[in-house]
Amino acid sequence: MLCLSISTLLCSIAPNFVLLTVCRFITGLFAAGIIAVSLGILGELYEKEILTKFVGIFLGLIFLGQGLSSAVGGWLIEISNWRNIFILFSILSLLSFFSIFCLPSSGYINTKKSAFIKAICSLLAQNTLRKIYFLAFCNGFIVLGTYSYIGAYFSTSLSVNYRYVGIGLMLFGIICFMTGFLNRFFLKNIANRKVLISGFSCSVISLLLLMCHDILLAYFATMFLGMGYILVQSILASRALELALNDKGLSSGIIGVAIFGGGGIGTYLGSLVLDVSEYQMLFLLFLCLIAVPLLISMCSKDV
């Protein structure tokens, strides 16, 4: 958390675009690491009967915070500049770091650990876990790849000002939180595989709505995108922790690499597509690609 605060502060004083990109890369490393470690802790502390519920709520809270920060950033950019916004987020991150010391100690979690390389090979040797990691990669590639351009799509293609761009991104976070909270009720009556299929189906609906090039439909698309992300990722993350036995932290890290690595690759691919085409072509490409994880989810009974 401290390194996240420092790297965010460095973003505010970056003298050029290259150094800003480097600082943002470092910030992303620390942010993703915090998520992976937190998921690993959840896997160590909670039994599988309630794990999916807490993972869903945890992921929902993450994107609720991201959505709220997008709304605040969209409002502040109209009255200030981007450097001051980075300073503000750096201060908030520092306050979050200090709040850790107010948490009660849960003691040392003593579990038998394997050697690093051996543990990775053991995890990847499981067919079900390989499917889970691949589906997480696909979810990141498509959903986070799409989400990365939602703000630009609102601003440049739909001519929405920054304030309402922030509101659109905030809707993503709000729906993520609501879905994470309600996910426990879904799981009481619906099998994991059906929840997974429903999540990818929500992403399909989102991409179809985005292709309509309508402001109101784009807001609904953003909400469906958030709903789909949490429905899928809560199942995948909790299943990866359940099957990892004594290597839950490592499995959580692999899930993190898959989802955010996929998101990074999806975002890069999106930039290449937008260099030669428009947003509708990008959304159409993601719509075609999402058929792969959707079919895997429909055909796999062990995920």
Secondary structure, 3 states (H helix, E strand, C coil): CHHHHHHHHHHHHCCCHHHHHHHHHHHHHHHHHHHHHHHHHHHHHCCHHHHHHHHHHHHHHHHHHHHHHHHHHHHHCCCCCHHHHHHHHHHHHHHHHHHHHHCCCCCCCCCCCCCHHHHHHHHHCCHHHHHHHHHHHHHHHHHHHHHCCHHHHHHHHCCCCHHHHHHHHHHHHHHHHHHHHHHHHHHHHCCHHHHHHHHHHHHHHHHHHHCCCCHHHHHHHHHHHHHHHHHHHHHHHHHHHHHCCCCHHHHHHHHHHHHHHHHHHHHHHHHHHHHHCCHHHHHHHHHHHCHHHHHHHHHCCCC
